[in-house]
Amino acid sequence: MKYIEKQLEDNRTGASVNYHEVTGLQVDYLNNSTYITMASYVSKAKKEAGKELLSVNTFTIPSVPDWSQIPYEWALSELVKAQPEEYVPEEYEGYVNPYLFAGGKVKS
């Protein structure tokens, strides 16, 4: 299974997380939106050892993959795209920056 590798700090616990995998994916072609739920773990090794996830976040992408693309792979590539310079993240409790995984690496 492909995943994103990027060192982050979990907002809720302050712990470091480095392994992020898709747990849910919904593509809405009618409304041109894709919803991706990601689970974050301390590391791939800890996840494989049966340790619990630290956080779950759902991201909305205002586009959809072409019919010729594999939605799962397309979603991961969208999540690691760079944050646009003009984008200003909001600041409120529970906010999740849609560019949280920008610069991360998609791995197998």
N, C-alpha and C positions, 0 to 999 in steps of 0.2 A: 504494500500500500504506500502510495506517495504521501509525503508530509512536508511541512515547512519547518526549517530549522532557523531559529532566530532567538537570541538571548533577550528576554524581556523580564520585567518585574511584574509579578501578579499584583494587581491593584488591591485585591481584598486581603492578601496575606503578607505581601512584601517579599515573598519567596521568588527566587529566580526560576524561570521556566524557559525551556529551550526546544521542546518538541511539541508541535501543534498539528493535529490531524482533523480531517473533516469527519463530523459525525452526522451531519444532515445537509442535504442539498435539494433545493427546490428551484426549478426553472419555470418562470411564468412568462411564456411567449406573448400572451395577450396583453399583459401590462408592462412588457419589456423590463422585467426585474428578475434578479437571481438572489436567492437567500441561502447563505452558507453558514452553517453552525460549526464552530471549531472548538475542540477540546485541547487544553494546554496542560502539559506534564513537565516535571522537572527535567527529564531527559528521555530519550528513546529507550535506553537500558532500563530505567526505572519503570517505565510503562510496561515493557516486556516482562519485567519481574513481578508484575501484578500490582504495582503501586497505583493509588488513586489519582485522578486528575485534580488539578488545582483550580481551574476555571473553565467556564464555557461561555462563549460569546457568539452572537449571531450578527452577521454582516449583510447589508443589502447593497447589491451592485445594480446600478440603474442601466443595465444592458443584459443581453443574453448571448450565449454562444451561437455560432452558425450551426445549421443542422449537420454540417460535415465534421464539426468538432466534438471531442469527447468532453461533456460538461464538467466532469470532475477535474480533469487536467486544466481546462480553461479557467475554472474557478480558482484553482491554486495560482495560476499565472496572473490572474487579476489581483489577487490579494497581495502579491509581492511587488506590484508596480510602485514606482516612486510617488510620494505625495507631491501634488502640484505646488509650486511656489506660492500661488495666490490662495491656497486653501488655509483657512484659519480654523483649527479645531475648537470645538465648543468646550466649555468648562462647567460641568455640573455633576453632581453625584450620580454615578452609574453610567456616564457617557463613555462610549467606546469609539475611539478614533477609527474610521473605516480604513485608514492607512497604517494600522497597528503593525502589520507584517511587512511594510515597505522595506525593501532591501534584504528580506529574508531569502533563503535558498530552498528551492523545491528539490527534494531528494526522494530516492526510492527506498 
